[in-house]
Amino acid sequence: MPQNIFDDPNFFQGYSQLRRSRQGLTGAPEWQVLQKMLPPMHGLRVLDLACGFGAFSRWAREQGARRVVAVDLSEKMLNEARTRTSDTSVAYYLAEMENLGLADASFDLIYTALALHYIQDLGALCAALKQILTPHGHFIFSIEHPIYTAPSHPGWQTMPDGTKIWALDAYLLEGRRVTDWIAPGVVKYHRTIGTYLNTLLEHGFRILRLEEWGPNAEQIEANPEWADEVQRPPFLLIAAQLEAATG
């Protein structure tokens, strides 16, 4: 079972204070780019994975989505999402991304923000999502950029070919990372951009767009503290679509 640190009271309290938690999609600096990568929402059946406080779910309905199913591993997140949502066409469920139990070809769009770097087996997840997407359905997601998930504790590491290296920021050495973010001991899984793209391609998706997000001049003017983000992009945004009917 994946780590559920979001139900830890101290972590949840800290997470609730983040700008994106307080302001929803408008508080997420990458949203204006990610939004342009989405297909027209009218009439779509949408799955919001790791929905958090439900900001995207509510937005999708406002844009004309037929129905939205939103899942999260955290009871605290879901309780807050339900509190903020009055639309009965948004259904919130407690579930792991890896064990959804949803019907085949039941969604036209799957969306998830800043969650896939918590998933250990990306291939298994892509296979499962392919099954529940309709033919030519869309999978749109954001993740923490791999250059930020790469750092690990210094020490001897084993490369895939068996070579031993002394590593701290071993970008090509994929796998489990333990980091301190809001609280100590947060577990993430690092993989390269190549692995993300190739895993999607191997499971029948084609890549529509990729963005390595950084703030534009207007955002930096409004938020001068974001200027450092142009040195290394903090987020990776990917839009993919199934090439053929699910089998």
Secondary structure as UniProt FT lines:
FT   HELIX           5..7
FT   HELIX           9..16
FT   HELIX           19..23
FT   HELIX           24..27
FT   TURN            29..30
FT   HELIX           31..36
FT   TURN            42..43
FT   STRAND          45..49
FT   TURN            52..53
FT   HELIX           55..62
FT   TURN            63..64
FT   STRAND          67..72
FT   HELIX           75..84
FT   TURN            88..89
FT   STRAND          90..94
FT   TURN            97..98
FT   TURN            104..105
FT   STRAND          107..113
FT   HELIX           116..118
FT   HELIX           122..132
FT   STRAND          133..144
FT   HELIX           146..149
FT   STRAND          155..158
FT   TURN            160..161
FT   STRAND          164..167
FT   TURN            171..172
FT   STRAND          175..179
FT   STRAND          186..190
FT   HELIX           193..202
FT   TURN            203..204
FT   STRAND          205..213
FT   HELIX           217..222
FT   HELIX           224..230
FT   STRAND          235..242
//
